[in-house]
Amino acid sequence: MNVIYEPRGRAREYSELACNLYRGCTHGCRYCYAPACMRTTGEKWHAKAEPRKDILSLLEKDAQRLRGDTRSILFCFLSDPYQPLERTERLTRQALEIVSKHNLNNQVLTKGCADLIMEDMDLMKTARTQLGMTLCFAADDARREWEPNASAVDDRLNVLKTAHKAGIFTWVSLEPVIDPDQALAVIHMAHPYVNFWKVGKLNHMKEYERNVNWAKFLVDAETLLTKLGAKYYIKNDLRAFSMR
C-alpha cells in the first residue's frame, strides 16, 4: 500500500503528492470535507484522532521509492498534521525527518498547535518544508464558530511571522471563504509574512454559498493581492466566476 498518493480533483491544485498521517481530526471545523470523503459522519470523524497503522514504516518505504522525484508531498489533506494528538505521537515531526533524509520536497498545511509548529521550525528549515496555514477569518469569534478547536487567529499569524523571519517559505490557504470581508481582511493582516496565497471558495454548503457574490470577491481579492505585490493562485472553482 502506498501512503504517499496522487490527489485528485480540487486537492490536486494544492499538491501533486500527499500523505495523511492521522485518521480523524479533533478540530471540529464545520466546513470539513473529510467525513464525506471517508464515508463517515462529522461527529465520528471529529470525536477522536488516531495514527494510521504502520504509517511511518510505510512512509519510509514510499520515500525510498520516490528518491529523485521533484514533486512536493503535502501533509495532510484529510487531517491536520498539528492537531492536539501530535503532542504525544509526533508523527509529523518524524515524517518531516523521513522526507528530509530522502531529500524530497514537502509542504505542510495546518491550522493546528502553534507551539508544536514553532518547535519544528528548525527541522522545517533543514527539510526545506513549505509551511502552509489555513486562514479564513480575521476575527477570532468567527474562527471559534467555524473552527472551534483549531488555533486562534493571532497564533496563526504569529507562526507565519516567525517562520517568514526564519527564512521558511510560507503560504496561506484562503479557503473556504465564508465571509468575503473577513477573507480580504486576512490578506491585509498577513501579507507581510506570506510568500504565496492559494484562494478558493466555499463548497458543499449551499445555504452559505448563495449569500456570496463570488464574481465580486474574485475581483476584490485579485485587485488587493496585485496591489500588494503578492504571488497567488486562484483555484478553478473560484476562477470560474470570472466568466460570469
C-alpha positions in Angstrom: 0.0 0.0 0.0 1.3 3.4 -1.0 0.7 6.0 1.7 2.1 8.8 -0.5 -0.6 9.2 -3.1 -1.6 11.5 -6.0 -4.6 13.6 -5.1 -7.5 14.1 -7.5 -9.9 17.0 -8.3 -9.6 20.2 -6.3 -6.9 18.7 -4.0 -4.5 18.3 -6.9 -4.5 22.1 -7.3 -2.7 22.2 -3.9 -0.2 19.4 -4.4 0.8 16.6 -6.8 1.5 14.2 -3.9 0.1 13.9 -0.4 0.2 11.8 2.7 -2.3 11.6 5.6 -0.7 10.7 8.9 -3.7 10.6 11.1 -7.2 9.2 10.8 -9.7 11.7 12.2 -9.3 15.3 13.3 -10.4 16.9 16.5 -10.5 20.5 15.3 -14.2 20.0 14.5 -14.4 22.5 11.6 -17.9 22.9 10.4 -16.9 23.1 6.7 -14.7 19.9 6.9 -14.9 17.8 3.7 -13.0 14.8 5.2 -16.0 12.9 6.7 -17.7 12.8 3.3 -14.5 11.6 1.6 -14.1 8.9 4.2 -17.8 7.9 4.2 -18.4 8.7 7.8 -20.2 11.4 9.8 -18.7 14.6 11.1 -19.5 13.6 14.6 -17.4 10.4 14.3 -14.6 12.0 12.4 -14.1 14.8 14.9 -14.7 12.8 18.0 -11.1 11.4 18.1 -8.0 11.0 16.0 -5.5 8.1 15.8 -2.3 7.4 13.9 -2.8 5.4 10.8 -1.5 1.9 11.2 2.2 1.5 10.4 2.2 4.9 8.8 5.9 5.8 9.5 7.3 2.5 8.2 5.1 2.7 5.1 6.1 6.4 4.6 9.8 5.3 4.8 9.2 2.7 2.0 7.4 5.2 -0.2 10.1 7.9 0.4 12.8 5.4 -0.7 10.8 4.6 -3.8 10.4 8.3 -4.6 14.0 9.4 -4.2 14.8 11.8 -7.0 11.1 12.7 -7.6 10.8 16.5 -7.6 7.1 16.6 -6.8 6.1 18.0 -3.4 4.4 15.9 -0.7 1.7 17.6 1.3 1.0 16.7 4.9 -2.1 16.5 5.2 -5.4 16.8 3.3 -7.8 14.7 5.5 -6.4 15.5 8.9 -4.4 18.3 10.5 -0.7 17.3 10.9 -0.5 19.6 14.0 -3.8 18.7 15.8 -3.5 18.0 19.5 -2.6 14.3 19.2 0.7 15.4 17.6 1.8 16.4 21.1 2.2 12.7 22.1 2.6 11.0 18.8 4.9 13.4 16.9 4.1 11.7 13.6 4.5 14.9 11.7 8.0 15.6 13.1 9.1 12.1 12.2 7.5 12.3 8.8 9.5 15.5 8.1 12.6 13.8 9.2 12.0 10.9 6.8 11.3 13.2 3.7 14.3 15.3 4.7 16.5 12.2 4.8 15.4 11.2 1.3 15.7 14.8 0.0 12.0 15.0 -1.0 10.2 18.3 -1.5 7.4 18.7 1.1 4.9 21.1 2.5 2.6 21.3 5.5 -1.0 22.6 5.6 -2.3 23.2 9.2 -4.4 25.3 11.5 -3.1 23.5 14.5 -1.0 23.8 17.6 1.3 26.9 17.2 3.8 25.8 19.9 4.4 22.4 18.1 4.9 24.1 14.8 7.4 26.5 16.4 9.3 23.5 17.9 9.6 22.0 14.4 10.8 25.1 12.5 14.5 24.2 12.7 13.6 20.9 11.2 11.4 22.6 8.5 14.4 24.7 7.5 16.6 21.6 7.1 13.8 19.7 5.3 13.0 22.8 3.1 9.4 22.5 4.2 6.9 25.0 2.8 4.7 25.9 5.7 1.1 26.5 4.8 -1.6 27.9 7.1 -5.3 27.7 6.6 -6.5 31.2 7.5 -10.1 32.2 6.6 -11.0 34.6 9.3 -9.6 37.9 10.7 -11.8 37.9 13.8 -11.4 35.1 16.3 -15.0 35.0 17.3 -15.8 33.9 13.7 -13.0 31.4 13.8 -14.4 29.9 17.0 -17.8 29.5 15.4 -16.5 27.6 12.4 -13.2 26.1 13.6 -13.9 25.6 17.3 -10.9 23.6 18.3 -8.3 24.9 15.9 -5.7 27.5 16.9 -6.5 31.2 17.3 -6.1 33.7 14.5 -3.3 35.6 16.4 -1.5 32.3 16.9 -1.6 31.5 13.2 -0.4 35.0 12.3 2.5 34.7 14.8 3.5 31.3 13.3 3.6 32.9 9.8 5.6 35.9 11.0 8.1 33.7 12.9 8.5 31.2 10.0 8.9 34.0 7.5 11.5 35.7 9.6 13.4 32.4 9.9 13.5 32.1 6.1 10.9 29.4 5.8 8.7 29.6 2.7 5.2 30.4 3.9 1.8 30.1 2.2 -1.8 30.6 3.1 -4.8 28.6 2.1 -7.5 31.2 2.0 -10.2 28.6 1.6 -13.0 28.1 2.3 -14.2 31.7 2.0 -17.3 32.1 4.2 -17.3 35.9 4.7 -15.5 37.8 1.9 -14.9 40.8 4.1 -13.1 38.6 6.6 -11.1 37.0 3.8 -9.9 40.3 2.4 -9.0 41.4 6.0 -6.8 38.3 6.3 -4.9 39.4 3.2 -4.3 42.8 4.7 -3.2 41.4 8.0 -0.9 38.5 6.9 0.6 39.7 3.6 3.9 40.9 5.0 4.7 37.3 6.2 3.3 35.3 3.3 5.2 34.2 0.2 2.3 32.7 -1.7 -1.6 32.7 -1.5 -4.0 30.0 -2.6 -7.5 31.3 -2.8 -10.7 29.2 -3.2 -14.3 29.4 -2.3 -16.8 27.6 0.0 -18.2 24.3 -1.4 -20.9 21.8 -0.4 -22.7 24.3 1.9 -25.3 25.8 -0.4 -27.1 27.8 2.3 -23.9 29.9 2.7 -22.5 29.8 -0.8 -25.6 31.5 -2.2 -25.1 34.5 0.0 -21.7 35.4 -1.5 -21.2 37.3 -4.7 -18.3 35.2 -5.9 -17.6 37.2 -9.0 -17.2 40.4 -6.9 -15.0 38.6 -4.3 -12.8 37.3 -7.1 -12.2 40.8 -8.5 -11.7 42.2 -5.0 -9.2 39.6 -4.0 -7.2 39.8 -7.1 -7.1 43.6 -7.0 -5.9 43.6 -3.5 -3.3 40.8 -4.0 -2.0 42.6 -7.1 -1.8 45.9 -5.3 0.2 44.3 -2.5 2.6 42.7 -5.0 1.6 39.2 -3.7 2.1 36.0 -5.6 -1.1 33.9 -5.7 -3.1 31.2 -7.3 -6.9 31.3 -7.7 -8.5 27.8 -7.6 -10.6 26.7 -10.5 -13.9 26.7 -8.6 -13.5 30.4 -7.9 -11.8 31.3 -11.2 -14.9 30.0 -13.0 -16.8 33.1 -11.8 -14.5 35.4 -13.9 -16.6 34.4 -16.9 -19.9 35.3 -15.4 
